[in-house]
């Protein structure tokens, strides 16, 4: 197990809110090596004592149940170096004294700094075997920039020591998709175009762009969320059964799905997609301001795309992918809607009004799984058999000590397990499809549709949203 972490971007929000608290829990549970060390690196001109003083209250706030002894133990393992990530020599100097240990470098920094930082790591000896590299997605902003990052970094470190992470893959509910799909005959039998009518994948956020203006003005919802989290969920829902749970066998099947995605063309852009930007509104009774991007930016805060997978299993089944900011609630879910029964026997409800069977994987804020069926209301007072929807809760109680996704990903990277990480050909295939959507929008001159903060997106989004969202929405989408 590797015993030294170089954490770049240590003063950033990701590191302070998630990465250091994850390390704290792992340390408290005895899952890290006895001599585990962290070198925190960022541009800010702190010394080690000042950085520890900065981090301590953040750990206390994020992990109120953590003991002061565990917090002190983690802080004692951390030292800090100020480093200019655009200067390879500065990076090399900051890590060279530790490369006699088994090191993992974690780049919690913008992708525009990956190449210069990795050049410095290579100069300092931190990318030579057996050292490893963890990269936060997105890898680049399109196919061209992704290829530049992948090929350049590939000159300094082998692919089998690179761990590209999408934190959604560390969530227990996401991993449970594989267990449910491939561990149950009931689902295996119906998991194809014959029985499934549609699949919806929704990742909605109630928060706005606040604090990420510079990044978001360049990316937008399509590149920020669809390219990463949503396409990973699509792969797990749609992939063929892998030969084994070995990392590369799973990733082989994910790549096949991405390569089967039908490119979006300008002719069908208006039919198969919608893009929007939130205006002023309210969420939970609190006013929310409109998004005002920098002048010249045409980015969307809402994206809905219908994807088609051109293979035997999924031919004709639409996959509706939706994400947006300033929506009514923070939620991530996968909704699999099955086709209606072939012959309807019942008088009530009318066949066209019957609620379809739905399998709902709720990923956040709570993790649970529900199966929607139709059940009988038959009784002596009824002149005909009447059905009503019933929800079966398929969730398994797991106790209160749930792992943060980053805890699992840290452990896997320290131990060299690639199963929950993204391979280079996955990155290339995902960007190839995302570029087709962006190009279709541009060539079709697809307009940005306004939607009020606190609603479920533009009016045109109704056909892309899951039925259970429409059913429970307080009114129609804006």
Order of alpha helices (4+ residues) and beta strands (2+ residues): beta-alpha-beta-alpha-alpha-beta-alpha-beta-alpha-beta-alpha-beta-alpha-alpha-beta-alpha-alpha-alpha-alpha-beta-beta-beta-beta-beta-beta-beta-beta-beta-alpha-beta-alpha-beta-alpha
